[in-house]
Amino acid sequence: MFVKRLETIIETTLARFRGSPLASKMASGVFWLSVGSVPSRIVLLITTCLVVRILGRYTYGEFTLVRSTANAFITVASFGMGRTAAKYVSELLVTDRERAGRIVALNYAFTLISSVVVAVFFCISAPWMCNSLIESPHLVLQTRLSSILLILTAVAGAQTGVLTGFQSYKEIACSLTISGFVSAPFYLAGARFGGLTGAVVGVSAAPFFNCLCNNYFIRRLMRQRNMTCRFGECYREAGVLWNFCLPATLVSLLMSFATWGASVMLARQPDGTSELGVFDAARQIQTAVLYFPVLAANVVVPSLSELNALNDSVRYNKTVRFNVALNAAFTCVAVLFLAPFSSLIMGTFGEEFRPGAGTLVVLLATSVVMSVSNVYGSALTSLGALWTKFWLTIVWCSVVFGGLFLCRYRLPGSMGLATVMFCAYLIQTLGMKICLLIHTKITD
């Protein structure tokens, strides 16, 4: 009886997909992103395991500290241009291609300028950050070298936003696959022959090749649509920077700096650097679990933006509810499958990582909440409610730092940080749900 009912549900769902152009487009986007980029994620995960074994638990913790410091500044460098392009290009492709060309030009020009300016500031302030903030003065050189990663990642993210606006998911997948496979040897070779310094330089290879591929695909797509990057007129779209880019940047900035601050607080605890290595290793598995929900959320933004522009609230609400259910179901299945093998999974990074099995279980549970949060966040982005997301992020940061302060004695180490992250994302997701109900009157 149960099997027949399940078959009926699957057949009904497939029939709805076939009859809905929007659902078919979204399914096609997720399919191409999955088929094209899953191999690169697998390569990255395998490469990370090898790098962890090469560097060891303590040195990999230092590498995580350097990388998280650079990641915090990447948010400022990109200034939310990726999200901006994904929303506005998708809305304007049909109605106003000239303005879409100005948005693309603004994306390129502003991201390049802002990333270089932030990278210069990052290099100048590296000694102060290493001495005063992360209390690791011997990491000044590696921190400065990570400015290369900062610039390349910011530019690659902005370019991916443009491709997302074009809804060219096949091209995004191809770019990620090429850059993932080509960059893996550089990452490994850097760690093997250059230690920590080599790993910092080697990890920059992926965004470098990603930039090259993205640029090629964007130029080709614009030629096909008879579009041009109107750099001389991009200043006319400056209003987008305040209305969309600024709150989007503040949201990402707060989350990045809170994540970095949490890493620093953990690193300052007894044996904190090693615990940070354990947490980051477990987070690699969490990232792999969230890969499909993140892909789906990226596809949702341009689709919901189109529906919002058409004022089609019925289809908009159905799309949000369906993606929430799909993401939650997929993540739950993955978590239920992986959780019993958490000790074995952590052991693949090395025997010294095996005690972090509990941390992995908590992060896997957090991934379920994050998969739902991704959809709600995409919906708020498509509505332009970025200032709402900003205030919700303030709440998230408060929970993270407040929770870490309370847990530093009773639940220290990677397990404490994982628990705090679970609580923070749960509260944030509930807040997003309430705000989305107010904006769209979605009913369960």
Residue pairs with C-beta under 8 A, 6 or more apart in sequence:
16 23
17 23
17 24
17 27
18 24
22 303
22 307
22 315
22 319
23 322
25 167
25 303
26 296
26 299
26 300
26 303
26 319
28 169
29 167
29 169
29 299
30 169
30 292
30 295
30 296
30 299
32 169
32 170
32 172
32 173
33 169
33 172
33 173
33 295
33 298
33 299
34 173
34 292
34 295
35 173
36 170
36 172
36 173
36 174
36 176
36 177
37 172
37 173
37 176
37 177
37 180
37 295
38 291
39 177
39 180
39 181
40 176
40 177
40 179
40 180
40 181
41 180
41 288
41 291
43 180
43 181
43 184
44 180
44 184
44 206
45 284
45 288
47 184
47 187
47 188
48 284
49 348
49 349
50 188
50 191
51 60
51 63
51 187
51 188
51 191
51 199
52 60
52 277
52 281
52 349
52 350
52 353
53 349
53 350
54 188
54 191
54 192
55 63
55 191
55 195
55 196
55 199
56 350
57 274
57 277
57 278
57 350
57 352
57 353
58 273
58 274
58 277
59 195
59 196
60 277
60 280
60 281
61 267
61 273
61 274
61 275
61 276
61 277
61 280
62 136
62 139
62 142
62 196
62 273
63 142
63 196
63 199
63 200
64 263
64 276
64 277
64 280
65 134
65 136
65 139
65 263
65 264
65 267
65 273
65 276
66 139
66 142
66 143
66 146
66 196
66 200
67 146
67 149
67 200
67 203
68 259
68 260
68 263
69 129
69 134
69 143
69 146
69 260
70 122
70 143
70 146
70 147
70 149
70 150
71 153
71 256
71 259
71 260
72 253
72 256
72 257
72 259
72 260
73 118
73 119
73 122
73 150
74 149
74 150
74 153
74 154
74 157
74 256
75 249
75 252
75 253
75 255
75 256
75 257
76 114
76 118
76 249
76 253
77 111
77 114
77 115
77 118
77 119
77 150
77 151
77 154
78 111
78 114
78 115
78 153
78 154
78 157
78 158
78 249
78 252
79 110
79 111
79 114
79 241
79 245
79 246
79 249
80 244
80 245
80 246
80 247
80 248
80 249
80 251
80 252
81 106
81 107
81 110
81 111
81 157
81 158
81 161
81 245
82 157
82 158
82 159
82 160
82 161
82 164
83 161
83 244
83 248
83 301
83 381
84 103
84 107
84 161
84 240
84 244
84 245
84 248
85 103
85 104
85 107
85 158
85 161
85 162
85 164
85 165
86 161
86 162
86 164
86 165
86 298
86 301
86 302
86 305
87 165
87 244
87 301
87 302
87 305
87 381
87 382
87 384
88 100
88 103
88 165
88 240
88 244
89 100
89 103
89 104
89 161
89 162
89 164
89 165
89 166
89 302
90 164
90 165
90 166
90 167
90 301
90 302
90 303
90 305
90 306
91 305
91 306
91 309
92 99
92 100
92 103
93 100
93 165
93 166
93 225
95 309
97 225
97 226
97 227
98 230
99 237
100 165
100 227
101 222
101 227
101 228
101 229
101 230
102 230
102 233
102 234
102 236
102 237
103 165
103 234
103 237
103 240
104 162
104 218
104 222
104 227
104 229
105 229
105 230
105 231
105 233
105 234
106 234
106 237
106 238
106 240
107 158
107 159
107 161
107 162
108 158
108 229
108 231
109 231
109 234
110 241
111 154
111 155
111 158
112 155
114 154
115 150
115 151
115 154
115 155
116 151
118 150
118 154
119 147
119 150
119 151
122 143
122 144
122 147
122 150
123 144
123 147
126 140
126 143
126 144
127 137
127 140
129 143
130 136
130 137
130 138
130 139
130 140
130 143
131 137
133 264
134 264
134 267
135 267
135 268
141 197
142 196
142 197
142 200
145 197
145 200
145 201
146 200
146 204
148 201
148 204
149 200
149 203
149 204
149 207
152 204
152 207
152 208
152 210
152 211
153 207
155 207
155 211
156 207
156 210
156 211
156 214
159 210
159 211
159 214
159 215
159 218
160 172
160 175
160 210
160 214
162 214
162 218
163 169
163 171
163 172
163 175
163 214
163 217
163 218
163 221
164 172
164 298
164 301
164 302
165 302
166 218
166 221
167 302
168 217
168 221
169 299
171 217
171 221
174 213
174 217
175 210
175 213
175 214
175 217
176 210
178 209
178 213
179 206
179 207
179 208
179 209
179 210
179 213
180 206
182 205
182 209
183 202
183 205
183 206
183 208
183 209
186 202
186 205
187 199
187 202
187 203
187 205
187 206
188 202
189 198
189 202
190 197
190 198
190 199
190 200
190 201
190 202
190 203
191 198
191 199
191 202
192 198
194 201
194 202
222 228
222 229
243 384
244 384
244 386
247 386
247 387
247 389
247 390
248 381
248 386
248 389
250 390
250 393
251 386
251 389
251 390
251 393
254 390
254 393
254 394
254 396
254 397
255 393
255 396
255 397
258 396
258 397
258 400
258 401
261 400
261 401
262 400
262 401
262 404
262 417
262 420
262 421
263 276
263 279
265 401
265 404
265 408
266 272
266 275
266 276
266 279
266 404
266 413
266 414
266 416
266 417
267 273
267 275
267 276
269 275
269 408
269 412
269 413
270 412
271 413
272 413
274 352
275 412
275 413
275 414
276 414
277 353
278 346
278 353
278 355
278 356
278 359
278 413
278 414
279 356
279 359
279 414
279 417
279 418
281 346
281 349
281 353
281 356
282 346
282 356
282 359
282 360
282 363
282 414
282 418
283 363
285 338
285 345
285 360
285 363
285 364
286 360
286 363
286 364
286 366
286 367
289 331
289 334
289 335
289 338
289 364
289 367
290 331
290 367
290 370
290 371
290 374
292 327
292 330
293 327
293 330
293 331
293 367
293 370
293 371
293 374
293 375
294 374
296 323
296 326
296 327
296 374
296 375
297 323
297 327
297 374
297 375
297 377
297 378
298 378
300 319
300 320
300 323
300 375
300 378
300 379
300 382
301 378
301 381
301 382
303 319
304 316
304 319
304 320
304 378
304 379
304 382
304 383
305 382
307 315
307 316
307 319
307 382
308 316
308 382
308 383
313 440
316 440
317 440
317 442
317 443
320 375
320 376
320 379
320 436
320 440
320 442
321 442
321 444
323 375
324 372
324 375
324 376
327 371
327 372
327 374
327 375
328 368
328 371
328 372
330 371
331 367
331 368
331 371
332 368
334 364
334 367
335 364
335 365
335 367
335 368
338 345
338 364
339 361
339 364
342 357
342 358
342 360
342 361
342 364
343 354
343 357
345 357
345 360
346 353
346 354
346 355
346 356
346 357
346 360
347 353
347 354
356 414
358 415
358 418
359 414
359 415
359 417
359 418
362 415
362 418
362 419
362 421
362 422
363 418
363 421
363 422
365 422
366 418
366 421
366 422
366 425
369 422
369 425
369 426
369 429
370 425
370 429
372 429
373 425
373 428
373 429
373 432
376 429
376 432
376 433
376 436
377 389
377 432
379 436
379 440
380 386
380 388
380 389
380 432
380 435
380 436
380 439
381 389
383 439
383 440
385 435
385 439
388 435
388 439
389 432
392 428
392 431
392 432
392 435
393 428
395 427
395 428
395 431
396 424
396 425
396 427
396 428
399 420
399 423
399 424
399 427
399 428
400 420
400 421
400 424
403 419
403 420
403 423
403 424
404 416
404 417
404 420
407 416
407 417
407 419
407 420
408 416
410 416
411 419
436 442
